[in-house]
Amino acid sequence: MTVTRRRRIVWWLRGAALASFLVYLPGYFSSRQGGLVEVERWLNHPVPLLGTAVALAVASAVAQVEFRTRWAHIGCAAVVSPLLVIGAAVGALAYFFGGEGRLVDRTPDPSRSDHVLSVTDIAFSIDPVYRVELVTGSGWSARHWGLGTWEEEDGFVRAEWSGPGRITVTSEKEIQVFTVDEDGTLSSPEVTSRAR
C-alpha cells in the first residue's frame, strides 16, 4: 500500500470516528433536564456510538503503522480482531437490550393535554427501578423533565396529578409535591415525611 493511500485511509477512519462522536453529543445533551425527547431517543446510545468512535480511532492508529513482515501482520490481526468482535457484540447487545424501559403509567395533566406524567420501569433486572418524568409538548419539540428515580428499597408507591399543574410522588418514606410552571419547568419539591 502506498504512503498516500495509507494516509487517506487513516484520515477517513479518523473522520468517521469524529462523526460518530459528534452524532452522540446531541443525544447526550438531550438526556439532561429540558432536553428534546426524540433527539435523546434516537441519538443517546453511548455504547454503539462511542464504541464505534473508539474502534475507528484504534483502526486508524493500526492503519497508520507500517508492518513490514508477515509475522507483524499476523500478530496485529491476532490482537485487534478479538477486540473488534467483542466490541461489536457488546454494542449490539447494548443496542437491542438497553432500551428505554417498560412504560408503567402515562397520564396527561387534567388541565392541559400537552403536559404528560410518565412512570417507566428502567431496571435491567427483575427488581423495579422507577423513573418519573414530565413530558411537555409533542413531536420533535417535546421536552422531558425528570422528577427522580426510585429503586425498590425506596418504596415507590405512585406518581399522580394531584391537581392542575401539581404532581405528587408518593413513596413509603415521604411525599413530594412538584408545581409545574406554564413553560413546563418544575419547581423544587415540597417534601413531607410519611408517618409509619
MARVO-306414 format. One record per atom (N, C-alpha, C, O, CB): x, y, z; residue in one letter. Coordinates in steps of 0.001 Angstrom, whole numbers, plus 500000, padded with zeros to 6 digits. Glycine has a CB too. Layout:
BEGIN
XYZA;...
END
This chain:
BEGIN
500852498825500000M;500000500000500000M;500901501242500000M;501877501308500747M;499029499996501233M;500575502186499188T;501397503389499101T;501163504269500319T;500144504161501001T;501091504167497808T;502121505135500575V;502033506027501731V;500846506979501602V;500158507248502586V;503334506826501889V;500605507484500405T;499491508406500180T;498150507720500437T;497258508299501057T;499535508959498748T;498015506493499960R;496757505763500162R;496536505450501637R;495418505550502141R;496753504462499344R;497630505063502337R;497517504768503767R;497084506019504533R;496227505940505412R;498861504235504322R;497670507163504205R;497279508410504879R;495808508735504635R;495097509164505544R;498156509576504398R;495366508525503401R;493961508798503058R;493034507908503885R;492023508381504404R;493709508574501540R;493373506621504010I;492559505694504813I;492548506109506274I;491501506091506920I;493086504255504682I;493717506486506799V;493805506913508200V;492900508115508446V;492176508147509441V;495264507257508577V;492931509093507563W;492108510296507771W;490623510016507586W;489795510633508255W;492540511399506814W;490269509088506684W;488862508695506548W;488386508022507834W;487282508301508303W;488668507744505332W;489205507139508409L;488835506463509655L;488701507461510802L;487766507376511598L;489874505390510010L;489630508400510886R;489551509418511947R;488336510315511764R;487688510690512741R;490828510271511969R;488024510661510524G;486835511471510253G;485558510743510638G;484643511340511206G;486782511855508784G;485497509445510326A;484319508654510692A;484200508527512212A;483092508553512748A;484388507256510046A;485336508388512914A;485315508328514383A;484797509642514958A;483984509641515883A;486727508020514942A;485263510752514415L;484790512062514874L;483304512237514583L;482572512773515415L;485594513188514207L;482853511793513415A;481433511898513063A;480570511091514022A;479508511558514433A;481200511425511625A;481005509891514384S;480251509060515332S;480168509745516692S;479121509714517339S;480905507667515478S;481257510359517125F;481256511083518397F;480325512292518335F;479581512552519281F;482680511530518761F;480363513029517231L;479520514219517087L;478039513868516978L;477189514653517398L;479947515013515864L;477719512702516422V;476324512253516368V;475814511970517778V;474649512229518077V;476185510990515479V;476673511442518642Y;476265511113520012Y;476021512359520873Y;475148512337521741Y;477326510243520669Y;476767513433520652L;476689514612521523L;475282515202521672L;474881515465522805L;477603515671520998L;474505515426520603P;473153515959520807P;472273515035521649P;471449515511522431P;472489516203519466P;472437513728521498G;471681512778522317G;472051512871523780G;471190512797524657G;471907511367521827G;473353513036524044Y;473804513177525430Y;473237514444526060Y;472728514402527180Y;475338513196525497Y;473320515569525354F;472810516817525913F;471290516804526041F;470743517477526913F;473246517992525053F;470600516051525189S;469149515951525285S;468705515052526430S;467531515073526799S;468582515438523987S;469606514267526998S;469236513415528126S;469163514200529433S;468717513670530450S;470231512273528265S;469590515438529410R;469536516286530615R;468171516928530761R;467311516786529892R;470622517375530566R;467973517649531886Q;466701518316532160Q;466330519257531023Q;467145520070530586Q;466773519089533484Q;465106519143530551G;464625520018529487G;465075519626528108G;464857520371527153G;465054521392529747G;465710518456527975G;466196518006526671G;465071517541525761G;463971517226526215G;467195516888526850G;465366517505524477L;464388517063523488L;464231515540523545L;465212514802523451L;464810517512522068L;463000515086523699V;462715513662523894V;463133512836522685V;463802511814522839V;461229513454524176V;462750513259521488E;463041512470520286E;464543512427519969E;465054511401519521E;462279513044519092E;465241513534520200V;466693513553519952V;467377512586520902V;468283511855520502V;467277514988520123V;466944512578522172E;467530511626523122E;467225510195522709E;468099509330522765E;467006511887524543E;466001509944522298R;465593508577521929R;466399508053520744R;466773506881520720R;464095508539521594R;466667508906519770W;467378508467518575W;468891508457518716W;469554507607518121W;467006509334517436W;469457509387519492L;470918509569519476L;471630509286520796L;472861509262520824L;471226510957519070L;470910509073521877N;471589508839523155N;471877507343523328N;471260506675524157N;470729509368524341N;472809506838522543H;473239505445522591H;474759505424522736H;475470505253521745H;472778504659521311H;475265505596523959P;476715505738524128P;477519504512523745P;478601504648523173P;477016506080525534P;477025503312524042V;477842502126523755V;478054501942522252V;479200501800521823V;477184500873524346V;476991501937521429P;477269501762519998P;478004502939519357P;478924502738518565P;475984501535519265P;477598504173519698L;478199505329519025L;479614505620519511L;480520505815518701L;477334506555519232L;479808505650520829L;481161505893521339L;482067504686521088L;483266504838520856L;481115506216522844L;481477503477521138G;482258502277520819G;482738502299519381G;483874501920519094G;481433501019521069G;481877502740518481T;482275502864517074T;483385503896516916T;484337503683516165T;481067503250516202T;483258505020517629A;484294506060517554A;485643505528518036A;486674505784517414A;483885507288518389A;485631504787519146V;486884504230519681V;487450503179518720V;488651503165518452V;486649503603521089V;486584502300518202A;487057501263517276A;487672501870516023A;488708501406515547A;485908500332516888A;487033502911515489L;487580503565514303L;488885504296514605L;489788504326513769L;486565504541513731L;488986504882515792A;490236505544516176A;491370504528516306A;492494504786515873A;490054506311517502A;491070503368516907V;492079502309517018V;492456501799515631V;493633501581515345V;491559501144517899V;491457501610514771A;491739501140513405A;492605502135512647A;493468501739511864A;490430500900512638A;492378503445512879S;493206504442512203S;494644504402512719S;495592504604511959S;492616505845512395S;494797504138514027A;496154504034514579A;496872502812514019A;498064502868513716A;496109503961516118A;496140501709513884V;496745500491513328V;497074500685511850V;498126500250511383V;495799499280513509V;496172501339511114A;496404501557509678A;497589502488509436A;498215502446508377A;495146502137509017A;497888503318510413Q;498997504254510257Q;500354503562510377Q;501350504026509821Q;498891505361511290Q;500381502441511113V;501634501724511316V;501946500884510068V;501062500246509496V;501556500823512589V;503192500898509671E;503600500120508501E;504202498806508985E;505228498797509665E;504622500913507614E;503559497705508632F;504042496378509006F;504843495818507842F;504334495694506728F;502861495424509387F;506092495483508107R;506965495032507021R;507045493512506903R;507322492985505826R;508347495589507220R;506803492809508010T;506936491347507947T;505573490680508050T;504590491273508495T;507859490836509069T;505554489434507623R;504308488667507677R;503886488433509118R;502694488481509421R;504464487325506948R;504845488177510022W;504521487917511433W;503964489157512116W;503157489046513039W;505761487427512184W;504373490302511685A;503815491543512239A;502339491676511858A;501520492107512670A;504615492775511734A;502005491302510613H;500599491310510165H;499768490336511000H;498680490671511467H;500501490940508657H;500298489129511178I;499572488094511915I;499393488504513381I;498315488327513948I;500316486742511823I;500434489044513986G;500350489480515388G;499343490594515592G;498569490583516549G;501704489939515873G;499361491543514693C;498400492656514780C;496975492145514622C;496084492547515370C;498702493727513705C;496755491261513651A;495413490703513441A;494970489884514645A;493794489908515007A;495382489835512176A;495898489156515272A;495558488334516441A;495154489191517630A;494340488759518446A;496736487445516826A;495699490385517745V;495355491268518859V;494090492085518567V;493214492201519424V;496525492209519164V;493997492640517381V;492900493565517064V;491582492842516775V;490521493325517168V;493278494424515868V;491632491698516097S;490399491002515698S;489502490636516878S;488308490931516831S;490748489748514935S;490027490001517946P;489135489693519082P;488549490951519731P;487403490943520179P;489893488888520136P;489333492026519780L;488821493264520359L;487652493810519547L;486663494274520115L;489932494309520449L;487761493757518223L;486672494237517367L;485427493369517504L;484310493886517543L;487121494270515908L;485612492051517578V;484470491140517718V;483767491361519060V;482539491431519113V;484932489666517593V;484541491470520139I;483959491701521467I;483253493049521502I;482145493154522029I;485050491637522564I;483877494077520948G;483262495401520916G;481962495413520133G;480985496030520557G;484218496403520324G;481946494729518983A;480712494665518179A;479618493924518925A;478455494324518874A;480979493981516827A;479974492842519622A;478974492074520374A;478390492895521517A;477176492900521721A;479593490783520922A;479253493592522266V;478771494438523366V;477890495560522824V;476846495857523405V;479959495028524165V;478292496182521729G;477485497245521129G;476120496754520676G;475112497426520893G;478217497850519957G;476084495579520046A;474806495025519579A;473903494674520748A;472705494952520708A;475042493784518711A;474461494064521794L;473650493728522974L;473118494980523657L;471959495018524069L;474471492901523971L;473951495996523778A;473505497244524409A;472419497916523585A;471487498497524141A;474686498204524597A;472530497841522275Y;471531498484521417Y;470182497769521497Y;469137498415521576Y;472019498516519966Y;470208496432521475F;468951495686521440F;468315495505522812F;467089495455522912F;469182494342520823F;469123495404523887F;468558495142525208F;468613496339526145F;468048496275527236F;469272493995525838F;469264497418525765G;469358498596526620G;468331499633526251G;468657500813526113G;470737499196526543G;467100499214526089G;466042500099525605G;465643501170526601G;466349501451527570G;464841499295525245G;464514501743526338E;464025502865527130E;463269502426528366E;462818503276529133E;463144503737526293E;463115501146528586G;462406500645529742G;460954500311529408G;460506500455528270G;462467501657530866G;460237499864530431R;458842499466530264R;457952500548530851R;458063500878532032R;458562498092530939R;457070501101530027L;456157502154530470L;455158501565531464L;454464500597531153L;455418502800529258L;455087502152532662V;454171501690533707V;452891502518533697V;451791501976533810V;454844501765535094V;453040503842533559D;451869504719533579D;452184505975532779D;453319506449532758D;451457505080535041D;451157506503532122R;451296507737531332R;449984508485531465R;448952508033530968R;451645507440529807R;450021509653532149T;448799510389532451T;448953511857532097T;449900512497532552T;448431510239533926T;448034512416531287P;448097513850530982P;447578514692532145P;446784514226532961P;447292514160529716P;448040515937532205D;447563516910533198D;446064517114532954D;445645517250531804D;448359518287533102D;445246517138534024P;443806517335533833P;443458518653533138P;442407518762532506P;443110517278535166P;444335519652533253S;444013520952532667S;444683521198531315S;444257522095530588S;444408522040533618S;445715520434530954R;446369520601529653R;446920519273529175R;447639518572529886R;447496521649529733R;446561518958527961S;446938517659527409S;448391517600526937S;448900516513526664S;446028517315526263S;449076518760526834D;450463518749526364D;451468518572527502D;452676518599527266D;450763520032525618D;450981518391528741H;451842518048529880H;451469516634530316H;450352516391530772H;451682519083531075H;452408515708530174V;452128514296530448V;453108513783531488V;454316513994531374V;452212513445529152V;452579513103532507L;453384512476533552L;453598511021533164L;452638510298532895L;452697512594534959L;454858510588533134S;455126509195532773S;455971508526533849S;456876509131534423S;455837509112531404S;455649507263534104V;456408506421535034V;456907505236534224V;456122504521533601V;455529505954536279V;458222505035534238T;458847503978533438T;459711503111534335T;460459503619535170T;459691504575532282T;459605501809534161D;460484500868534863D;461726500690533997D;461665500068532936D;459762499478535141D;462858501239534454I;464088501224533657I;465080500165534123I;466239500168533708I;464747502582533702I;464619499250534994A;465518498240535548A;465939497243534483A;465149496865533619A;464853497512536713A;467190496825534557F;467692495783533660F;467465494418534289F;467545493393533610F;469195495995533348F;467179494406535602S;466964493154536316S;465492493030536693S;464651493780536199S;467862493076537575S;465188492081537569I;463810491838537995I;463317492935538934I;462161493348538843I;463699490475538680I;464177493415539835D;463780494448540792D;463503495754540051D;464351496225539294D;464878494655541870D;462326496345540261P;461979497553539500P;462761498792539933P;463088498963541108P;460506497828539636P;463048499638538971V;463611500959539203V;462722501923538423V;462673501882537193V;465143501054538756V;462021502792539153Y;461035503666538522Y;461618505044538243Y;462163505694539135Y;459794503793539403Y;461496505481536985R;461888506831536585R;460603507609536313R;459764507195535514R;462836506815535316R;460471508748536998V;459281509583536841V;459690510844536102V;460632511530536498V;458630509926538225V;458962511152535003E;459286512309534172E;458016513059533786E;456924512498533704E;460054511871532911E;458210514334533556L;457170515168532966L;457588515446531532L;458699515915531286L;456955516504533778L;456699515158530579V;456967515430529173V;456047516568528749V;454828516483528898V;456751514149528281V;456645517638528216T;455861518795527771T;455994518944526262T;457059518709525692T;456323520095528491T;454906519334525631G;454920519497524182G;454647518178523488G;454283517189524125G;456255520067523720G;454828518172522168S;454592516958521397S;455525516928520200S;456096517945519804S;453119516868520942S;455665515734519634G;456508515560518453G;457971515874518735G;458493515570519808G;456008516437517328G;458625516494517742W;460055516799517863W;460342517929518839W;461494518109519234W;460618517153516514W;459338518695519238S;459572519782520200S;459306519343521635S;459460520150522552S;458692520982519862S;458910518086521863A;458634517598523218A;459910517590524046A;460972517176523579A;458016516184523175A;459785518054525278R;460915518082526217R;460552517283527459R;459379517122527798R;461296519548526600R;461602516778528140H;461337515996529350H;462038516611530554H;463117517193530446H;461791514541529162H;461388516462531703W;461891516991532972W;461822515857533981W;460740515340534258W;461065518250533459W;462957515468534529G;463000514351535470G;462601514769536873G;463095515765537399G;464383513745535496G;461700513998537476L;461304514222538867L;462127513368539811L;462255513691540992L;459819513926539056L;462683512288539304G;463528511438540133G;463455509992539720G;462668509605538856G;463145511570541575G;464299509196540362T;464358507755540146T;464275507073541493T;464991507432542427T;465652507341539389T;463398506086541593W;463190505380542843W;463438503895542620W;462877503286541710W;461765505627543391W;464292503323543471E;464543501890543414E;463581501181544351E;462798501820545053E;466012501565543783E;463645499846544358E;462695499062545141E;462796499376546630E;461775499457547313E;462923497577544907E;464020499554547144E;464169499829548581E;463671501220548973E;463477501489550158E;465624499684548985E;463462502098548006D;462899503423548298D;461403503353548556D;460820504294549094D;463176504383547146D;460777502243548177G;459357502057548437G;458450502939547606G;457497503514548132G;459085502300549862G;458733503056546304F;457887503866545425F;456461503322545439F;456244502120545286F;458450503882543977F;455481504228545625V;454069503835545641V;453378504291544363V;452806503473543642V;453353504423546876V;453426505618544071R;452764506126542867R;453212507555542573R;453768508247543426R;451231506070543027R;452951507971541333A;453121509355540906A;451830509735540201A;451351508999539338A;454389509545539964A;451260510884540565E;449951511251540013E;449791512760539991E;450497513495540681E;448813510610540828E;448834513202539171W;448455514607539165W;447539514830540356W;446487514198540451W;447758515018537817W;447917515714541262S;447086515996542437S;446266517260542225S;445599517734543145S;447958516136543695S;446314517794541037G;445561518983540667G;446169519563539411G;447203519077538952G;445549520027541811G;445561520584538842P;446144521198537643P;447531521777537948P;447678522639538815P;445211522306537095P;448535521294537229G;449887521806537415G;450561521357538699G;451537521973539126G;449859523279537381G;450062520295539326R;450668519780540564R;450851518274540447R;449920517547540101R;449792520128541806R;452053517821540738I;452368516391540683I;452773515937542078I;453599516574542731I;453505516095539644I;452192514840542530T;452537514265543826T;453179512901543601T;452598512026542958T;451279514145544744T;454399512730544144V;455101511450544090V;455134510896545504V;455659511530546420V;456555511603543497V;454569509713545674T;454450509111546997T;455341507887547094T;455302507010546232T;452992508737547299T;456143507833548148S;456924506639548461S;456585506249549893S;455838506960550566S;458476506885548278S;457118505142550363E;456826504699551722E;457381505668552762E;456856505736553873E;457394503307551953E;458423506413552431K;459084507297553397K;458600508732553347K;458554509403554378K;460554507277553171K;458231509226552140E;457891510643552018E;456953510916550860E;456729510070549994E;459141511463551855E;456412512123550873I;455561512615549791I;456220513866549230I;456557514783549979I;454095512912550289I;456405513905547911Q;456988515073547250Q;455938515679546330Q;455317514979545530Q;458280514693546453Q;455748516997546456V;454781517701545617V;455540518698544747V;456242519571545256V;453691518424546485V;455390518557543415F;456032519429542447F;454974520340541826F;453843519921541581F;456771518603541355F;455361521592541575T;454490522519540848T;455069522707539454T;456264522954539294T;454357523897541598T;454200522587538434V;454618522718537044V;454303524129536577V;453149524557536626V;453919521660536138V;455322524855536125D;455117526210535603D;454480526136534218D;454382525060533629D;456461526992535543D;454055527274533710E;453403527335532388E;454305526841531269E;453830526225530314E;452967528758532085E;455617527106531379D;456540526669530320D;456948525205530473D;457728524696529667D;457785527546530319D;456433524524531497G;456723523108531685G;457849522814532647G;458105521645532937G;457041522503530393G;458532523823533155T;459601523578534113T;459002523260535481T;457854523600535766T;460549524799534201T;459798522604536315L;459331522168537627L;459951522997538735L;461113523394538653L;459646520696537842L;459166523253539769S;459711523904540959S;460377522855541824S;460206521657541596S;458605524654541752S;461128523290542804S;461699522362543783S;460549521720544558S;459556522383544857S;462699523096544754S;460680520441544883P;459551519762545528P;459363520183546978P;460320520513547677P;459744518266545462P;458105520163547412E;457788520287548828E;457775518867549378E;456985518035548933E;456404521033549071E;458638518592550334V;458801517227550839V;458175517110552223V;458419517931553107V;460299516830550886V;457364516072552387T;456724515792553675T;456993514343554018T;456765513452553200T;455183516087553637T;457487514100555251S;457724512712555683S;456396512044555987S;455458512675556475S;458656512662556929S;456337510746555688R;455122509979555969R;455247509321557322R;456301508792557674R;454862508920554876R;454158509356558085A;454128508669559377A;454052507175559125A;453357506718558217A;452927509148560252A;454765506432559929R;454770504974559734R;453826504301560700R;453697503077560686R;456181504405559906R;
END
